[in-house]
Amino acid sequence: MAGFWAARGGGARWVIVAMVFVAIMLNYVDRQILALLKPTLEAQFEWSDQDYANMGTAFQVATAFAFLGTGWFLDRVGLRIGFALGVLVWSLAGMAHAFATTVPAFFAARILLGAAESVGTPAAVKSAATYFNHKDRQIALGIGNTAPNIGAIITPLFIPAIAVAYGWQAAFLIAGGLGVLWVIVWFAIRIKPVALDAVAPVRVPWLKVLRSRETAAIAIAKILSDQVWFFMLLWLPDLFHRLFGMKQGTLGLPVALVYVLAACGALTGGYIPSKLMGMGWSVNRARKTAMLGYAVLVLPVVFVQSVGSPWTAALLLGLVLFAHQGFSTNVFGLTTDITPARSVGSRIGIAAFCGNLCSIGMIQFQAYALSHGWGYGPALAICAGSYLVALGVIHLLIPVIVPVEESERGDGLVAAH
């Protein structure tokens, strides 16, 4: 069967962008539900802040270690099957939360969810590298990187309402069911790739990818930026609750505003370097200039605890995630600049492993800070400087970004000169 869509010119490839967008959006809906239902669930199951932090840690550990294999798995079995299996398993894991009645049961569901959701990031980056040329890839990555933010916007707007109307279990079941539907549609489409060798299963020199300085640069950048993202994702509703006394039913709009701004950042992260390259700038100059601009925008986050309005705080935090998503889009873009489509899953998987695993430190640090009366100030200060340090490491390890076309990527790795 040819599928619902066959390749009819380059425009058909944007169907892939739409599918990746929906998958990653659902990925973040599934993972954020627990944070939004925290007040309800901790009252029903008598969780402590440490219990909650430990669940977040379990999720991060499972995701991190799964990243070591899922990027390789996607390269080995192919994007089509690997992506579908990941979405199916994480959707079923999300639905399993509805049947949990004890803390260990929630832990088990979070671990399975985290492991399966690790497919999302390498699959999204590999999709852009597989179906788009260098010029269009930047825009595709930017659009794709808005998906986590749209998921984070939709979740606070709809999940609390669903939980109030139908019970908290319904929130998990509905979100997971949408993921199962996505898998059916994914198998129904057929789009011709640009990088033909990226579609078929291939053997990837995983250890060689691991040992390269380019992988080290991307991994360190992911560590420093991901710790901010996961800190915000897990603790943002609690921050508004503690600073402004906001209840679960009133958290939705300011949290949604933060992620609206984040979505805008992801779009600019794809557009700005593409525009600069179109003006004749080198990939190196365009990429690093954009990243420097985003790193500077994060600095005002240290003032969040000094403002008196939740909307002012939302604007400041939204500026942070605007910058984060722009910066993150360029980290993904850098990865596709210097890595062939057939092995990009392995490299981004290794980097994502490092980012997710090291983010556990921020999650646990915040629980420790709250228990010792430090509030959110120390963590916000760490966030402020993370991106400038990340850019410094990238520049040190990759002084000049030299993109290599697919035809020149002989062994699956490239060296930046």
RODO-2510 file (C-alpha; in nm, 4 decimals, decimal comma):
residues 417
     n   res          X          Y          Z
     1     m     0,0000     0,0000     0,0000
     2     a     0,1417     0,3397    -0,0957
     3     g    -0,0058     0,5091     0,2070
     4     f    -0,2194     0,8170     0,2530
     5     w     0,0602     1,0423     0,1274
     6     a     0,3130     0,9593    -0,1410
     7     a     0,6085     1,1752    -0,2401
     8     r     0,4788     1,4471    -0,4734
     9     g     0,7490     1,7083    -0,4612
    10     g     0,9384     1,8573    -0,1713
    11     g     0,6252     1,9918    -0,0040
    12     a     0,5129     1,6417     0,0897
    13     r     0,8057     1,6178     0,3311
    14     w     0,6410     1,8723     0,5593
    15     v     0,3924     1,5991     0,6478
    16     i     0,6849     1,4421     0,8341
    17     v     0,7383     1,7679     1,0242
    18     a     0,3725     1,7613     1,1251
    19     m     0,3944     1,4008     1,2434
    20     v     0,7129     1,4633     1,4413
    21     f     0,5546     1,7763     1,5884
    22     v     0,2492     1,5855     1,7129
    23     a     0,4578     1,2992     1,8529
    24     i     0,6893     1,5252     2,0528
    25     m     0,3942     1,7360     2,1682
    26     l     0,2265     1,4228     2,3053
    27     n     0,5599     1,3197     2,4575
    28     y     0,5596     1,6333     2,6701
    29     v     0,1907     1,6125     2,7512
    30     d     0,2468     1,2640     2,8929
    31     r     0,5449     1,3632     3,1034
    32     q     0,3982     1,6900     3,2360
    33     i     0,0661     1,5503     3,3589
    34     l     0,2219     1,4354     3,6861
    35     a     0,3570     1,7836     3,7638
    36     l     0,0170     1,9461     3,7092
    37     l    -0,1714     1,6868     3,9143
    38     k     0,0869     1,6969     4,1965
    39     p    -0,1439     1,8699     4,4516
    40     t    -0,4236     1,6172     4,3896
    41     l    -0,2030     1,3101     4,3861
    42     e     0,0103     1,4074     4,6850
    43     a    -0,3052     1,4638     4,8878
    44     q    -0,4539     1,1297     4,7853
    45     f    -0,1356     0,9245     4,8183
    46     e     0,0410     1,1311     5,0887
    47     w     0,3551     1,2097     4,8918
    48     s     0,6298     1,4309     5,0301
    49     d     0,8338     1,6771     4,8207
    50     q     1,1146     1,4224     4,8350
    51     d     0,8846     1,1474     4,7036
    52     y     0,7956     1,3728     4,4139
    53     a     1,1596     1,4603     4,3455
    54     n     1,2480     1,0915     4,3559
    55     m     0,9810     1,0148     4,0945
    56     g     1,1298     1,2861     3,8766
    57     t     1,4719     1,1349     3,9337
    58     a     1,3502     0,7867     3,8408
    59     f     1,2080     0,9270     3,5175
    60     q     1,5328     1,1074     3,4369
    61     v     1,7524     0,8056     3,5130
    62     a     1,5392     0,5779     3,2954
    63     t     1,5345     0,8314     3,0119
    64     a     1,9062     0,8999     3,0357
    65     f     2,0223     0,5397     3,0228
    66     a     1,7703     0,4567     2,7522
    67     f     1,9205     0,7362     2,5391
    68     l     2,2424     0,5359     2,5221
    69     g     2,0531     0,2704     2,3279
    70     t     1,7622     0,4427     2,1556
    71     g     1,9703     0,6599     1,9254
    72     w     2,1676     0,3533     1,8165
    73     f     1,8420     0,1539     1,7966
    74     l     1,6901     0,4086     1,5560
    75     d     1,9983     0,3985     1,3346
    76     r     2,0065     0,0191     1,3489
    77     v     1,6386    -0,0692     1,2778
    78     g     1,5459     0,2419     1,0841
    79     l     1,3467     0,5551     1,1623
    80     r     1,0053     0,4241     1,0564
    81     i     0,9838     0,1216     1,2857
    82     g     1,1940     0,2601     1,5689
    83     f     0,9948     0,5821     1,6080
    84     a     0,6610     0,3956     1,6005
    85     l     0,7685     0,1476     1,8674
    86     g     0,8854     0,4280     2,0928
    87     v     0,5584     0,6209     2,0662
    88     l     0,3501     0,3084     2,1214
    89     v     0,5377     0,2017     2,4350
    90     w     0,5441     0,5478     2,5922
    91     s     0,1707     0,5922     2,5244
    92     l     0,0898     0,2626     2,6972
    93     a     0,3194     0,3597     2,9862
    94     g     0,1368     0,6905     3,0221
    95     m    -0,1954     0,5093     3,0366
    96     a    -0,0546     0,2765     3,3031
    97     h    -0,0380     0,5722     3,5461
    98     a    -0,4174     0,5615     3,5632
    99     f    -0,4017     0,2206     3,7297
   100     a    -0,1310     0,3058     3,9852
   101     t    -0,2439     0,3157     4,3483
   102     t     0,0894     0,3130     4,5332
   103     v     0,4142     0,5091     4,5170
   104     p     0,6068     0,2049     4,3806
   105     a     0,3459     0,1660     4,1063
   106     f     0,3910     0,5289     4,0029
   107     f     0,7674     0,4750     4,0068
   108     a     0,7318     0,1780     3,7711
   109     a     0,5086     0,3731     3,5330
   110     r     0,7482     0,6710     3,5346
   111     i     1,0474     0,4481     3,4631
   112     l     0,8799     0,2818     3,1636
   113     l     0,7532     0,6178     3,0372
   114     g     1,0973     0,7747     3,0656
   115     a     1,2731     0,4875     2,8901
   116     a     1,0319     0,4873     2,5952
   117     e     1,0155     0,8663     2,5611
   118     s     1,3909     0,8740     2,5003
   119     v     1,3129     0,7796     2,1402
   120     g     1,1588     1,1230     2,0797
   121     t     1,4661     1,3472     2,0621
   122     p     1,6904     1,1344     1,8364
   123     a     1,3899     1,0493     1,6164
   124     a     1,3022     1,4169     1,5687
   125     v     1,6591     1,5154     1,4789
   126     k     1,7046     1,2098     1,2550
   127     s     1,3772     1,2928     1,0762
   128     a     1,5038     1,6416     0,9915
   129     a     1,8370     1,5039     0,8704
   130     t     1,6639     1,2295     0,6692
   131     y     1,3927     1,4247     0,4902
   132     f     1,5411     1,7745     0,4480
   133     n     1,8434     1,9324     0,2859
   134     h     2,0765     2,1602     0,4812
   135     k     1,8809     2,4792     0,4068
   136     d     1,5323     2,3530     0,4931
   137     r     1,6563     2,1449     0,7854
   138     q     1,7025     2,4516     1,0074
   139     i     1,3376     2,5505     0,9703
   140     a     1,2210     2,1917     1,0181
   141     l     1,4221     2,1658     1,3406
   142     g     1,2834     2,4965     1,4638
   143     i     0,9235     2,3912     1,4007
   144     g     0,9860     2,0512     1,5569
   145     n     1,1415     2,2084     1,8635
   146     t     0,8254     2,4094     1,9290
   147     a     0,6403     2,0847     1,9965
   148     p     0,7531     2,0442     2,3605
   149     n     0,6275     2,3946     2,4287
   150     i     0,2908     2,3409     2,2636
   151     g     0,2577     2,0258     2,4710
   152     a     0,3494     2,2252     2,7789
   153     i     0,0897     2,4891     2,6855
   154     i    -0,1913     2,2435     2,6157
   155     t    -0,1291     2,0373     2,9278
   156     p    -0,1957     2,3074     3,1921
   157     l    -0,4936     2,4384     2,9961
   158     f    -0,6727     2,1055     2,9550
   159     i    -0,5387     1,8438     3,1958
   160     p    -0,6601     2,0066     3,5223
   161     a    -1,0034     2,0556     3,3664
   162     i    -1,0185     1,6929     3,2521
   163     a    -0,9077     1,5771     3,5967
   164     v    -1,1782     1,7850     3,7679
   165     a    -1,4519     1,6714     3,5286
   166     y    -1,3657     1,3038     3,4859
   167     g    -1,1040     1,2193     3,7487
   168     w    -0,7244     1,2254     3,7328
   169     q    -0,7130     0,8797     3,5737
   170     a    -0,8903     1,0086     3,2623
   171     a    -0,6102     1,2591     3,1987
   172     f    -0,3535     0,9806     3,1622
   173     l    -0,5829     0,7569     2,9552
   174     i    -0,6810     1,0254     2,7028
   175     a    -0,3238     1,1441     2,6452
   176     g    -0,1964     0,7879     2,6004
   177     g    -0,4777     0,6984     2,3642
   178     l    -0,3834     0,9840     2,1324
   179     g    -0,0340     0,8386     2,1077
   180     v    -0,1707     0,5012     1,9959
   181     l    -0,3696     0,6803     1,7257
   182     w    -0,0501     0,8558     1,6101
   183     v     0,1203     0,5198     1,5503
   184     i    -0,1605     0,4118     1,3158
   185     v    -0,1281     0,7297     1,1087
   186     w     0,2560     0,7082     1,1028
   187     f     0,2443     0,3673     0,9351
   188     a    -0,0077     0,4966     0,6804
   189     i     0,2203     0,7616     0,5295
   190     r     0,4997     0,7285     0,2737
   191     i     0,7321     1,0224     0,2019
   192     k     1,0466     1,0052    -0,0099
   193     p     1,3584     1,0909     0,1945
   194     v     1,6476     1,3141     0,0885
   195     a     1,9109     1,0986     0,2596
   196     l     1,8234     0,7579     0,1179
   197     d     2,0876     0,5761     0,3236
   198     a     1,9346     0,7059     0,6466
   199     v     1,6112     0,5128     0,6031
   200     a     1,7495     0,1608     0,5890
   201     p     1,9026    -0,0047     0,8950
   202     v     2,2805     0,0525     0,9116
   203     r     2,5732    -0,0404     1,1312
   204     v     2,7043     0,2625     1,3178
   205     p     3,0555     0,2950     1,4715
   206     w     2,9039     0,3786     1,8100
   207     l     3,2297     0,3795     2,0072
   208     k     3,3916     0,6049     1,7497
   209     v     3,0972     0,8453     1,7765
   210     l     3,1264     0,8363     2,1551
   211     r     3,4981     0,9214     2,1602
   212     s     3,4884     1,2206     1,9253
   213     r     3,5340     1,5762     2,0517
   214     e     3,2302     1,6864     1,8506
   215     t     3,0149     1,4484     2,0529
   216     a     3,1737     1,5810     2,3720
   217     a     3,0882     1,9395     2,2746
   218     i     2,7256     1,8566     2,2000
   219     a     2,6944     1,6434     2,5142
   220     i     2,8274     1,9191     2,7441
   221     a     2,5978     2,1730     2,5780
   222     k     2,3053     1,9383     2,6386
   223     i     2,4038     1,8930     3,0035
   224     l     2,4169     2,2655     3,0717
   225     s     2,0977     2,3522     2,8828
   226     d     1,8886     2,0457     2,9681
   227     q     1,9334     2,1001     3,3409
   228     v     1,7455     2,4296     3,3008
   229     w     1,4692     2,2759     3,0895
   230     f     1,4011     1,9835     3,3211
   231     f     1,4217     2,2023     3,6294
   232     m     1,1517     2,4267     3,4794
   233     l     0,9404     2,1380     3,3551
   234     l     0,9272     1,9683     3,6938
   235     w     0,9244     2,2616     3,9354
   236     l     0,7576     2,5502     3,7509
   237     p     0,4013     2,4876     3,8798
   238     d     0,5355     2,4542     4,2340
   239     l     0,7325     2,7786     4,1963
   240     f     0,4149     2,9718     4,1119
   241     h     0,2324     2,7986     4,3960
   242     r     0,4994     2,8871     4,6551
   243     l     0,5800     3,2412     4,5403
   244     f     0,2279     3,3612     4,4681
   245     g     0,0000     3,1156     4,6528
   246     m    -0,1637     3,0031     4,3288
   247     k    -0,3909     2,6973     4,3427
   248     q    -0,3985     2,4140     4,0901
   249     g    -0,6966     2,5605     3,9073
   250     t    -0,5260     2,9004     3,8572
   251     l    -0,1774     2,7822     3,7571
   252     g    -0,2668     2,7068     3,3979
   253     l    -0,2562     3,0505     3,2352
   254     p     0,0802     3,1828     3,3654
   255     v     0,2448     2,8434     3,3052
   256     a     0,0948     2,8391     2,9559
   257     l     0,2333     3,1895     2,8898
   258     v     0,5825     3,0682     2,9786
   259     y     0,5596     2,7913     2,7205
   260     v     0,4049     3,0157     2,4540
   261     l     0,7198     3,2245     2,4730
   262     a     0,9282     2,9070     2,4663
   263     a     0,7559     2,7994     2,1443
   264     c     0,8411     3,1352     1,9872
   265     g     1,2020     3,0812     2,0865
   266     a     1,2151     2,7474     1,9070
   267     l     1,0822     2,9049     1,5871
   268     t     1,3408     3,1830     1,5987
   269     g     1,6095     2,9224     1,6688
   270     g     1,5475     2,7771     1,3258
   271     y     1,4748     3,1028     1,1443
   272     i     1,7583     3,3277     1,2629
   273     p     2,0585     3,1141     1,1617
   274     s     1,8868     3,0224     0,8342
   275     k     1,8298     3,3922     0,7613
   276     l     2,1883     3,4820     0,8501
   277     m     2,3215     3,2040     0,6268
   278     g     2,1006     3,3368     0,3480
   279     m     2,2702     3,6756     0,3920
   280     g     2,6061     3,5139     0,3245
   281     w     2,7184     3,4389     0,6801
   282     s     2,9096     3,1175     0,7336
   283     v     2,7402     2,8356     0,9247
   284     n     2,9914     2,8865     1,2054
   285     r     2,9274     3,2602     1,2414
   286     a     2,5487     3,2348     1,2067
   287     r     2,5145     2,9442     1,4483
   288     k     2,7371     3,0835     1,7227
   289     t     2,6036     3,4398     1,6985
   290     a     2,2494     3,3132     1,7428
   291     m     2,3532     3,1007     2,0398
   292     l     2,5308     3,3953     2,2047
   293     g     2,2177     3,6074     2,1752
   294     y     2,0058     3,3396     2,3404
   295     a     2,2616     3,2886     2,6194
   296     v     2,2491     3,6591     2,7104
   297     l     1,8681     3,6590     2,7227
   298     v     1,8719     3,4057     3,0086
   299     l     2,0604     3,6309     3,2515
   300     p     1,7557     3,8253     3,3925
   301     v     1,6106     3,5028     3,5402
   302     v     1,7851     3,5848     3,8709
   303     f     1,5204     3,8536     3,9352
   304     v     1,2181     3,6192     3,9331
   305     q     1,1878     3,6027     4,3139
   306     s     1,1977     3,9835     4,3358
   307     v     0,8834     4,0516     4,1321
   308     g     0,5408     4,0875     4,2893
   309     s     0,3186     3,9616     4,0087
   310     p     0,2867     3,6076     3,8729
   311     w     0,2499     3,7556     3,5241
   312     t     0,5800     3,9435     3,5516
   313     a     0,7405     3,6230     3,6758
   314     a     0,5839     3,4365     3,3840
   315     l     0,7340     3,6867     3,1404
   316     l     1,0807     3,6492     3,2925
   317     l     1,0599     3,2705     3,3013
   318     g     0,9140     3,2734     2,9511
   319     l     1,2153     3,4743     2,8348
   320     v     1,4388     3,2035     2,9800
   321     l     1,2588     2,9233     2,7967
   322     f     1,2392     3,1386     2,4803
   323     a     1,6171     3,1540     2,4927
   324     h     1,6516     2,7892     2,5929
   325     q     1,4523     2,6640     2,2981
   326     g     1,6356     2,8894     2,0554
   327     f     1,9675     2,7689     2,1935
   328     s     1,8542     2,4052     2,1954
   329     t     1,7368     2,4235     1,8338
   330     n     2,0848     2,5392     1,7379
   331     v     2,2466     2,2550     1,9333
   332     f     2,0353     2,0136     1,7290
   333     g     2,1220     2,2083     1,4141
   334     l     2,4918     2,1866     1,4994
   335     t     2,4543     1,8107     1,5354
   336     t     2,3046     1,7779     1,1867
   337     d     2,5705     2,0153     1,0488
   338     i     2,8536     1,7835     1,1427
   339     t     2,6884     1,4382     1,1423
   340     p     2,5485     1,2257     0,8572
   341     a     2,1798     1,1394     0,8693
   342     r     2,2545     0,7684     0,8956
   343     s     2,4358     0,8095     1,2301
   344     v     2,2818     1,1270     1,3741
   345     g     2,0580     0,9230     1,6054
   346     s     2,3596     0,7742     1,7821
   347     r     2,5331     1,1076     1,8393
   348     i     2,2265     1,2929     1,9638
   349     g     2,1313     0,9909     2,1745
   350     i     2,4655     0,9998     2,3554
   351     a     2,4340     1,3736     2,4113
   352     a     2,0762     1,3407     2,5336
   353     f     2,1852     1,0671     2,7757
   354     c     2,4324     1,3083     2,9298
   355     g     2,1796     1,5914     2,9430
   356     n     1,9068     1,3856     3,1048
   357     l     2,1314     1,2095     3,3553
   358     c     2,3027     1,5250     3,4743
   359     s     1,9687     1,7061     3,5040
   360     i     1,8965     1,4812     3,8005
   361     g     2,1362     1,6985     3,9967
   362     m     1,9139     2,0047     3,9480
   363     i     1,5978     1,8123     4,0335
   364     q     1,7433     1,6824     4,3585
   365     f     1,9163     2,0103     4,4373
   366     q     1,5850     2,1954     4,4253
   367     a     1,4224     1,9509     4,6675
   368     y     1,7226     1,9983     4,8992
   369     a     1,7018     2,3779     4,8633
   370     l     1,3340     2,3829     4,9567
   371     s     1,3896     2,1594     5,2587
   372     h     1,6611     2,3970     5,3835
   373     g     1,4619     2,7153     5,3221
   374     w     1,6704     2,8444     5,0312
   375     g     1,3774     2,8800     4,7941
   376     y     1,4437     2,8978     4,4217
   377     g     1,7230     3,1591     4,4194
   378     p     2,0279     2,9279     4,3925
   379     a     1,8786     2,7199     4,1128
   380     l     1,7794     3,0316     3,9176
   381     a     2,1368     3,1624     3,9479
   382     i     2,2688     2,8347     3,8046
   383     c     2,0243     2,8661     3,5152
   384     a     2,1427     3,2193     3,4388
   385     g     2,5011     3,1219     3,3593
   386     s     2,4517     2,7800     3,2037
   387     y     2,4179     2,8865     2,8415
   388     l     2,7218     3,1141     2,8260
   389     v     2,9319     2,8303     2,9650
   390     a     2,7796     2,5875     2,7134
   391     l     2,8638     2,8167     2,4212
   392     g     3,2176     2,8574     2,5513
   393     v     3,2635     2,4798     2,5543
   394     i     3,1252     2,4462     2,2006
   395     h     3,3634     2,7115     2,0729
   396     l     3,6575     2,5503     2,2510
   397     l     3,5926     2,2009     2,1139
   398     i     3,4571     2,3045     1,7711
   399     p     3,6402     2,6308     1,6880
   400     v     3,4936     2,6390     1,3373
   401     i     3,1744     2,4565     1,2376
   402     v     3,2295     2,3071     0,8931
   403     p     2,9187     2,1305     0,7594
   404     v     2,9953     1,8299     0,5425
   405     e     2,7471     1,7226     0,2784
   406     e     2,6134     1,3693     0,2889
   407     s     2,8204     1,2643    -0,0103
   408     e     3,1375     1,3575     0,1759
   409     r     3,0560     1,1828     0,5049
   410     g     3,2438     0,8684     0,4375
   411     d     3,2534     0,6729     0,7620
   412     g     2,9596     0,8250     0,9452
   413     l     3,1649     1,0785     1,1356
   414     v     3,3045     1,4156     1,0450
   415     a     3,5788     1,6264     1,1876
   416     a     3,5196     1,9948     1,2445
   417     h     3,8208     2,1936     1,1233
***
